[in-house]
Amino acid sequence: MGIKKVWFITGASKGLGLSLVNQLLKAGQYVAATSRNINDLITAVNSNSEKFLPLAVNLGNELNVEQAINSTVAQFGKIDIVINNAGYGIGGSIEELTDEETRNSFDVNVFGTLNVIRKSLPYLRGQRSGHIINISSIAGINGATGWAIYSATKAAVIALSEVLAEDVKSFGIKVTVVAPGAFRTSFLTTESLVLAKNPIEEYEDVRAVHARYLKMDGAQIGDPEKAAAAMISLASMPNPPIHLLLGNDALQRATAKTDALTKEFKDWKAITISTDFD
């Protein structure tokens, strides 16, 4: 990575975000990194480099996000790559999760992402360059039992990224949405995962799936260091993908979903086309 660029990364105190920050700093890149708790971030990164700017940011607060973006430009002169990595998992059926639990998930996973995009775009558009990388999940393509709200937030990130890519391509700005499978991070720990506070006994299938997922903690097949390296490589590509799956499990789930959709569309074609005017 010869060219020095300025990276803005959210959710950087653990998991994929932390791997990204550490690899970029090692490569001599300029990194502004955010976390709700700046002390956790500083401790996790453990760097005194002048190329590292730790920022305490509440992504749900638009003014707070704007201040972080402005601080990054003031410190480094520009922003080249924005990585919206912050987010958390939430498990439970729609009936079990309260309105507050559901809205909190959308506030972080979707509206936090939108705030960062909204506040960084004036700079990227002004310089006629940049790359926005939004981290979704394979759950946004092919969701699993008991994760309806999480899947909905990640599907929203995919949809907004697809259209954003069209909206900003004339400005020289690239957009990629990344859908990882299971990676060996803290995602399945209590720090990153919320389960319904008021579970309903009848949802036995939901409980069984959650139990199976929780047993995966520490045994996921994905290597977060390799995932971080793959995402970093996007920045040097002249024509990066709009969609990027990470992990063999993600590829299998995405392929199964596209195959099932194709079959269903074909099976119900007669009704589909019967609604047109003659």
Contacts in CASP RR format, 6 or more apart in sequence:
PFRMAT RR
TARGET T0000
AUTHOR 0000-0000-0000
METHOD contacts of the structure
MODEL  1
MGIKKVWFITGASKGLGLSLVNQLLKAGQYVAATSRNINDLITAVNSNSE
KFLPLAVNLGNELNVEQAINSTVAQFGKIDIVINNAGYGIGGSIEELTDE
ETRNSFDVNVFGTLNVIRKSLPYLRGQRSGHIINISSIAGINGATGWAIY
SATKAAVIALSEVLAEDVKSFGIKVTVVAPGAFRTSFLTTESLVLAKNPI
EEYEDVRAVHARYLKMDGAQIGDPEKAAAAMISLASMPNPPIHLLLGNDA
LQRATAKTDALTKEFKDWKAITISTDFD
1 27 0 8 1.000
1 28 0 8 1.000
1 29 0 8 1.000
1 232 0 8 1.000
1 236 0 8 1.000
3 236 0 8 1.000
4 28 0 8 1.000
4 29 0 8 1.000
4 30 0 8 1.000
5 29 0 8 1.000
5 30 0 8 1.000
5 80 0 8 1.000
5 81 0 8 1.000
5 235 0 8 1.000
6 29 0 8 1.000
6 30 0 8 1.000
6 31 0 8 1.000
6 32 0 8 1.000
6 72 0 8 1.000
6 76 0 8 1.000
6 77 0 8 1.000
6 78 0 8 1.000
6 79 0 8 1.000
6 80 0 8 1.000
6 81 0 8 1.000
7 20 0 8 1.000
7 24 0 8 1.000
7 29 0 8 1.000
7 30 0 8 1.000
7 31 0 8 1.000
7 32 0 8 1.000
7 79 0 8 1.000
7 80 0 8 1.000
7 81 0 8 1.000
7 82 0 8 1.000
7 83 0 8 1.000
8 32 0 8 1.000
8 33 0 8 1.000
8 34 0 8 1.000
8 68 0 8 1.000
8 69 0 8 1.000
8 72 0 8 1.000
8 79 0 8 1.000
8 81 0 8 1.000
8 82 0 8 1.000
8 83 0 8 1.000
8 116 0 8 1.000
8 120 0 8 1.000
9 17 0 8 1.000
9 20 0 8 1.000
9 21 0 8 1.000
9 31 0 8 1.000
9 32 0 8 1.000
9 33 0 8 1.000
9 34 0 8 1.000
9 83 0 8 1.000
9 85 0 8 1.000
10 33 0 8 1.000
10 34 0 8 1.000
10 57 0 8 1.000
10 59 0 8 1.000
10 83 0 8 1.000
10 84 0 8 1.000
10 85 0 8 1.000
10 86 0 8 1.000
10 112 0 8 1.000
10 116 0 8 1.000
11 17 0 8 1.000
11 33 0 8 1.000
11 34 0 8 1.000
11 35 0 8 1.000
11 85 0 8 1.000
11 86 0 8 1.000
11 87 0 8 1.000
12 18 0 8 1.000
12 20 0 8 1.000
12 21 0 8 1.000
12 33 0 8 1.000
12 34 0 8 1.000
12 35 0 8 1.000
12 41 0 8 1.000
12 44 0 8 1.000
12 45 0 8 1.000
12 85 0 8 1.000
13 33 0 8 1.000
13 35 0 8 1.000
13 37 0 8 1.000
13 40 0 8 1.000
13 41 0 8 1.000
13 44 0 8 1.000
13 45 0 8 1.000
14 40 0 8 1.000
14 44 0 8 1.000
14 185 0 8 1.000
14 186 0 8 1.000
14 191 0 8 1.000
14 192 0 8 1.000
15 183 0 8 1.000
15 185 0 8 1.000
15 186 0 8 1.000
15 187 0 8 1.000
15 224 0 8 1.000
16 85 0 8 1.000
16 135 0 8 1.000
16 180 0 8 1.000
16 183 0 8 1.000
16 185 0 8 1.000
16 224 0 8 1.000
16 227 0 8 1.000
16 228 0 8 1.000
16 231 0 8 1.000
17 33 0 8 1.000
17 83 0 8 1.000
17 85 0 8 1.000
17 228 0 8 1.000
18 44 0 8 1.000
18 45 0 8 1.000
19 224 0 8 1.000
19 225 0 8 1.000
19 227 0 8 1.000
19 228 0 8 1.000
20 83 0 8 1.000
20 85 0 8 1.000
20 228 0 8 1.000
20 231 0 8 1.000
20 232 0 8 1.000
21 31 0 8 1.000
21 33 0 8 1.000
21 45 0 8 1.000
21 52 0 8 1.000
22 45 0 8 1.000
23 225 0 8 1.000
23 228 0 8 1.000
23 229 0 8 1.000
23 232 0 8 1.000
24 31 0 8 1.000
24 232 0 8 1.000
25 31 0 8 1.000
25 45 0 8 1.000
25 47 0 8 1.000
25 49 0 8 1.000
25 51 0 8 1.000
25 52 0 8 1.000
27 232 0 8 1.000
28 51 0 8 1.000
29 51 0 8 1.000
30 51 0 8 1.000
30 53 0 8 1.000
30 76 0 8 1.000
31 51 0 8 1.000
31 52 0 8 1.000
31 53 0 8 1.000
32 53 0 8 1.000
32 55 0 8 1.000
32 68 0 8 1.000
32 71 0 8 1.000
32 72 0 8 1.000
32 75 0 8 1.000
32 76 0 8 1.000
32 79 0 8 1.000
33 41 0 8 1.000
33 45 0 8 1.000
33 52 0 8 1.000
33 53 0 8 1.000
33 54 0 8 1.000
33 55 0 8 1.000
34 41 0 8 1.000
34 54 0 8 1.000
34 55 0 8 1.000
34 56 0 8 1.000
34 57 0 8 1.000
34 59 0 8 1.000
34 68 0 8 1.000
34 86 0 8 1.000
35 41 0 8 1.000
35 54 0 8 1.000
35 55 0 8 1.000
35 56 0 8 1.000
35 57 0 8 1.000
36 56 0 8 1.000
36 57 0 8 1.000
36 58 0 8 1.000
37 56 0 8 1.000
38 54 0 8 1.000
38 55 0 8 1.000
38 56 0 8 1.000
41 54 0 8 1.000
41 56 0 8 1.000
42 54 0 8 1.000
45 52 0 8 1.000
45 54 0 8 1.000
53 71 0 8 1.000
53 72 0 8 1.000
53 75 0 8 1.000
53 76 0 8 1.000
55 68 0 8 1.000
55 71 0 8 1.000
55 72 0 8 1.000
57 64 0 8 1.000
57 65 0 8 1.000
57 68 0 8 1.000
58 64 0 8 1.000
59 65 0 8 1.000
59 86 0 8 1.000
59 108 0 8 1.000
59 111 0 8 1.000
59 112 0 8 1.000
59 113 0 8 1.000
59 115 0 8 1.000
59 116 0 8 1.000
60 107 0 8 1.000
60 108 0 8 1.000
60 111 0 8 1.000
60 112 0 8 1.000
60 115 0 8 1.000
61 115 0 8 1.000
62 115 0 8 1.000
62 118 0 8 1.000
62 119 0 8 1.000
65 112 0 8 1.000
65 115 0 8 1.000
65 116 0 8 1.000
65 119 0 8 1.000
66 119 0 8 1.000
69 79 0 8 1.000
69 116 0 8 1.000
69 119 0 8 1.000
69 120 0 8 1.000
69 123 0 8 1.000
72 79 0 8 1.000
73 79 0 8 1.000
73 123 0 8 1.000
78 123 0 8 1.000
78 127 0 8 1.000
79 120 0 8 1.000
79 123 0 8 1.000
79 124 0 8 1.000
79 130 0 8 1.000
80 129 0 8 1.000
80 130 0 8 1.000
80 131 0 8 1.000
80 235 0 8 1.000
81 130 0 8 1.000
81 131 0 8 1.000
81 132 0 8 1.000
81 133 0 8 1.000
81 235 0 8 1.000
82 116 0 8 1.000
82 117 0 8 1.000
82 120 0 8 1.000
82 124 0 8 1.000
82 130 0 8 1.000
82 131 0 8 1.000
82 132 0 8 1.000
82 133 0 8 1.000
83 133 0 8 1.000
83 135 0 8 1.000
83 231 0 8 1.000
84 112 0 8 1.000
84 113 0 8 1.000
84 116 0 8 1.000
84 117 0 8 1.000
84 132 0 8 1.000
84 133 0 8 1.000
84 134 0 8 1.000
84 135 0 8 1.000
84 157 0 8 1.000
85 135 0 8 1.000
86 108 0 8 1.000
86 112 0 8 1.000
86 113 0 8 1.000
87 108 0 8 1.000
87 109 0 8 1.000
87 135 0 8 1.000
87 192 0 8 1.000
88 105 0 8 1.000
88 108 0 8 1.000
88 109 0 8 1.000
88 192 0 8 1.000
88 193 0 8 1.000
88 194 0 8 1.000
89 105 0 8 1.000
89 109 0 8 1.000
89 147 0 8 1.000
89 150 0 8 1.000
89 187 0 8 1.000
89 192 0 8 1.000
89 193 0 8 1.000
89 194 0 8 1.000
90 97 0 8 1.000
90 101 0 8 1.000
90 102 0 8 1.000
90 105 0 8 1.000
90 147 0 8 1.000
90 149 0 8 1.000
90 150 0 8 1.000
90 153 0 8 1.000
90 193 0 8 1.000
90 194 0 8 1.000
90 195 0 8 1.000
91 97 0 8 1.000
91 146 0 8 1.000
91 147 0 8 1.000
91 149 0 8 1.000
91 150 0 8 1.000
91 193 0 8 1.000
91 194 0 8 1.000
91 195 0 8 1.000
91 196 0 8 1.000
91 206 0 8 1.000
91 210 0 8 1.000
92 146 0 8 1.000
92 147 0 8 1.000
92 148 0 8 1.000
92 149 0 8 1.000
92 195 0 8 1.000
92 196 0 8 1.000
92 199 0 8 1.000
92 203 0 8 1.000
92 206 0 8 1.000
92 210 0 8 1.000
93 146 0 8 1.000
93 148 0 8 1.000
93 196 0 8 1.000
93 200 0 8 1.000
93 203 0 8 1.000
93 206 0 8 1.000
94 102 0 8 1.000
94 148 0 8 1.000
94 149 0 8 1.000
95 200 0 8 1.000
95 203 0 8 1.000
96 196 0 8 1.000
96 198 0 8 1.000
96 199 0 8 1.000
96 200 0 8 1.000
96 203 0 8 1.000
96 206 0 8 1.000
97 149 0 8 1.000
97 196 0 8 1.000
98 197 0 8 1.000
98 198 0 8 1.000
101 149 0 8 1.000
101 194 0 8 1.000
101 196 0 8 1.000
101 197 0 8 1.000
102 149 0 8 1.000
105 149 0 8 1.000
105 150 0 8 1.000
105 153 0 8 1.000
105 194 0 8 1.000
106 149 0 8 1.000
106 152 0 8 1.000
106 153 0 8 1.000
106 156 0 8 1.000
109 150 0 8 1.000
109 153 0 8 1.000
109 154 0 8 1.000
109 156 0 8 1.000
109 157 0 8 1.000
110 153 0 8 1.000
110 156 0 8 1.000
110 157 0 8 1.000
110 160 0 8 1.000
113 134 0 8 1.000
113 157 0 8 1.000
113 160 0 8 1.000
114 160 0 8 1.000
117 132 0 8 1.000
117 134 0 8 1.000
117 164 0 8 1.000
120 132 0 8 1.000
121 168 0 8 1.000
121 173 0 8 1.000
124 130 0 8 1.000
124 132 0 8 1.000
124 168 0 8 1.000
124 171 0 8 1.000
124 173 0 8 1.000
125 168 0 8 1.000
125 171 0 8 1.000
125 173 0 8 1.000
126 171 0 8 1.000
128 171 0 8 1.000
128 172 0 8 1.000
128 173 0 8 1.000
129 172 0 8 1.000
129 173 0 8 1.000
130 172 0 8 1.000
130 173 0 8 1.000
130 174 0 8 1.000
131 173 0 8 1.000
131 174 0 8 1.000
131 175 0 8 1.000
131 176 0 8 1.000
131 234 0 8 1.000
131 235 0 8 1.000
131 240 0 8 1.000
132 161 0 8 1.000
132 164 0 8 1.000
132 168 0 8 1.000
132 173 0 8 1.000
132 174 0 8 1.000
132 175 0 8 1.000
132 176 0 8 1.000
133 175 0 8 1.000
133 176 0 8 1.000
133 177 0 8 1.000
133 178 0 8 1.000
133 231 0 8 1.000
133 234 0 8 1.000
134 157 0 8 1.000
134 160 0 8 1.000
134 161 0 8 1.000
134 175 0 8 1.000
134 176 0 8 1.000
134 177 0 8 1.000
134 178 0 8 1.000
135 157 0 8 1.000
135 177 0 8 1.000
135 178 0 8 1.000
135 180 0 8 1.000
136 154 0 8 1.000
136 155 0 8 1.000
136 157 0 8 1.000
136 158 0 8 1.000
136 161 0 8 1.000
136 177 0 8 1.000
136 178 0 8 1.000
136 179 0 8 1.000
137 150 0 8 1.000
137 151 0 8 1.000
137 154 0 8 1.000
137 179 0 8 1.000
137 180 0 8 1.000
137 181 0 8 1.000
138 179 0 8 1.000
138 180 0 8 1.000
138 181 0 8 1.000
138 245 0 8 1.000
138 249 0 8 1.000
138 250 0 8 1.000
138 253 0 8 1.000
138 254 0 8 1.000
139 147 0 8 1.000
139 150 0 8 1.000
139 151 0 8 1.000
139 154 0 8 1.000
140 151 0 8 1.000
140 152 0 8 1.000
140 154 0 8 1.000
140 155 0 8 1.000
140 157 0 8 1.000
140 158 0 8 1.000
140 179 0 8 1.000
141 155 0 8 1.000
141 158 0 8 1.000
141 179 0 8 1.000
141 253 0 8 1.000
141 254 0 8 1.000
141 257 0 8 1.000
142 253 0 8 1.000
142 254 0 8 1.000
142 256 0 8 1.000
142 257 0 8 1.000
143 151 0 8 1.000
143 253 0 8 1.000
144 151 0 8 1.000
144 209 0 8 1.000
145 205 0 8 1.000
145 206 0 8 1.000
145 209 0 8 1.000
146 203 0 8 1.000
146 205 0 8 1.000
146 206 0 8 1.000
146 209 0 8 1.000
146 210 0 8 1.000
147 209 0 8 1.000
154 179 0 8 1.000
157 177 0 8 1.000
158 177 0 8 1.000
158 179 0 8 1.000
158 243 0 8 1.000
161 175 0 8 1.000
161 176 0 8 1.000
161 177 0 8 1.000
161 242 0 8 1.000
162 177 0 8 1.000
162 242 0 8 1.000
162 243 0 8 1.000
164 175 0 8 1.000
165 174 0 8 1.000
165 175 0 8 1.000
165 242 0 8 1.000
168 175 0 8 1.000
174 240 0 8 1.000
175 242 0 8 1.000
176 234 0 8 1.000
176 240 0 8 1.000
176 241 0 8 1.000
176 242 0 8 1.000
176 243 0 8 1.000
176 244 0 8 1.000
177 242 0 8 1.000
177 243 0 8 1.000
177 244 0 8 1.000
178 231 0 8 1.000
178 244 0 8 1.000
178 245 0 8 1.000
178 246 0 8 1.000
179 243 0 8 1.000
179 244 0 8 1.000
179 245 0 8 1.000
179 246 0 8 1.000
179 250 0 8 1.000
179 254 0 8 1.000
180 227 0 8 1.000
180 245 0 8 1.000
180 246 0 8 1.000
180 247 0 8 1.000
180 250 0 8 1.000
181 222 0 8 1.000
181 245 0 8 1.000
181 246 0 8 1.000
181 247 0 8 1.000
181 249 0 8 1.000
181 250 0 8 1.000
181 253 0 8 1.000
182 216 0 8 1.000
182 220 0 8 1.000
182 221 0 8 1.000
182 222 0 8 1.000
182 249 0 8 1.000
183 220 0 8 1.000
183 222 0 8 1.000
183 223 0 8 1.000
183 224 0 8 1.000
183 227 0 8 1.000
183 246 0 8 1.000
183 247 0 8 1.000
184 218 0 8 1.000
184 219 0 8 1.000
184 220 0 8 1.000
184 221 0 8 1.000
184 222 0 8 1.000
184 223 0 8 1.000
184 224 0 8 1.000
185 192 0 8 1.000
185 220 0 8 1.000
185 224 0 8 1.000
186 192 0 8 1.000
187 193 0 8 1.000
188 213 0 8 1.000
188 214 0 8 1.000
188 216 0 8 1.000
188 217 0 8 1.000
188 218 0 8 1.000
188 220 0 8 1.000
189 217 0 8 1.000
195 210 0 8 1.000
199 206 0 8 1.000
199 207 0 8 1.000
221 247 0 8 1.000
221 248 0 8 1.000
221 249 0 8 1.000
222 246 0 8 1.000
222 247 0 8 1.000
227 246 0 8 1.000
227 247 0 8 1.000
230 244 0 8 1.000
230 246 0 8 1.000
231 244 0 8 1.000
231 246 0 8 1.000
234 240 0 8 1.000
234 241 0 8 1.000
234 244 0 8 1.000
245 251 0 8 1.000
245 254 0 8 1.000
265 272 0 8 1.000
END
